[in-house]
Amino acid sequence: MASVIKIYALFLGSALLMFGGGLQGLLLSVRGAEEGFSLLALGLIGTGWSVGFVAGSIGVPLIVRKVGHIRAFSVMAAIGTVTILLNLLFINDVSWIVLRALSGFCFAGAAMIVESWLNEVADNKSRGTIFSVYVTINMASSTIGQIAMSITGTAGYVPFVIGAISFICAVLPTALTSSPQPKPLSSARIDLRLLYSTSPVAAIAAFSVGMANGAFGTLAPVYGYERGLDASGIALLFSIAAILGAVGQIPLGRLSDRIDRRIVLIGLAGLAALVGALTVIINPEAGWAMYVLFAAYGFAANPIYAIAVAHANDFAREGDFAKIAGGMLLTLGTGLAIGPAVASMIMGAWSPVGLFVVTAIFHALLGVAAFLRMRIRKSIDAAERTPFQPMGNDKQQTLESIVLDPRTEQDDFVLPPDEPDVPEELAATGPATGEQRHV
């Protein structure tokens, strides 16, 4: 019973975290546009988040090993809360770029610690269920956070304060727990060469998704604002895209379990590229056409990364999934950092609809690459594939998400090599053991 209560408490902490993240991400893009920030500055705000998030995924495990999970989580939540409030106090582009990077760092650390506790509670039998529920809660909470902007609006201090309250309240489930701390956070040996040699299509997909979805997630709110949508309309627009993307994952993922996953990737990438091209041609005003196009984009683009991970896993040797998945995250993060900056320059030089030139180009490249690879390498038989697993928001995947993924059961995650001593006062709450972590 205690384990069940603990899991629900952690789910609640994760939901609050994702709610604040969904609200803040959409809010900064729209409010920045209203404040007259340049398109390049708005793009760099998205780049800042991705750089901070990747840095947090690498650096936070070292912090946790030094001070413990509870203290580290409290620090991440406190700094993240202060960062949101500083966005309100210092409304200028340079400050927001720096603060967004710091926010990404803290968000990555907080998410990893929650996932670490879930990993401790989960066993091999329950891991798949816990992972699925966790992903569902994260996607739903992030979407609700975006919808909340339609209620709070973007003016004044209210949306920033609500985001701050959500983020700081996420600390409660871990701060009040009496359970021993979990094992130290995981460190994956990231091997990009292994990733590309195992599945070039998966590597290309990770980078293409990062470029396209990083640009879309950061600058599509700006596009909607430029085309006449208010805060409520932009929130609804993104909610529809997110919901259609979430709904599409399971049937499309199950389809990829039965046929060559590259065929599914070609179809989704082709549809996303077509939607991008149509948006460029039509350049719709605020209205039903824009909602239809965004819904189609979400349905096509959002499931691609999860299917690409499954495709890479089909060809991975036993024990390599953690390295490959870590390489996918690094490649994805690189695209997420570069995409908004590139798209913002194109939008500034041409027109806001230039955003969809970027999404169309990178989805088209992925489709072509997958088609060419089908002529070189045969597909794995359906009976030999690892079943597809839905995944959450591309911008919120961490190394601990990989550990929680049930496909990682046979892989080893190791602790960072330079292990510092844990302070004596933390020993009673579960010190780092220095042992290798097997899941």
Buried (B, 14 or more C-beta within 10 A) or exposed (E): EEEEEBBEBBBBBBBBBBBBBBBBBBBBBBBBBEBEBEBBBBBBBBBBBBBBBBBBBBBBBBBBBBBBBBBBBBBBBBBBBBBBBBBBEEEEBEEBBBBBBBBBBBBBBBBBBBBBBBBBBBEEEBBBEBBBBBBBBBBBBBBBBBBBBBEBBBEEEEBBBBBBBBBBBBBBBBEEBEBEBBBBBBBBEBBBEBBBEBBBBBBBBBBBBBBBBBBBBBBBBBBBBBBEBBBEBBBBBBBBBBBBBBBBBBEBBEBBBEEBBBBBBBBBBBBBBBBBBBBBEEBBEBEEBBBBBBBBBBBBBBBBBBBBBBBBBBBBEEEBBBBBBBBBBBBBBBBBBBBBBBBBBBBBEEBBBBBBBBBBBBBBBBBBBBBEBBEEEEBBEEEEBBEBBBBBBBBBBBBBBBBBBBBBEEBBBBBBEEBEEBEEEBEEBBBBEEEEBEB
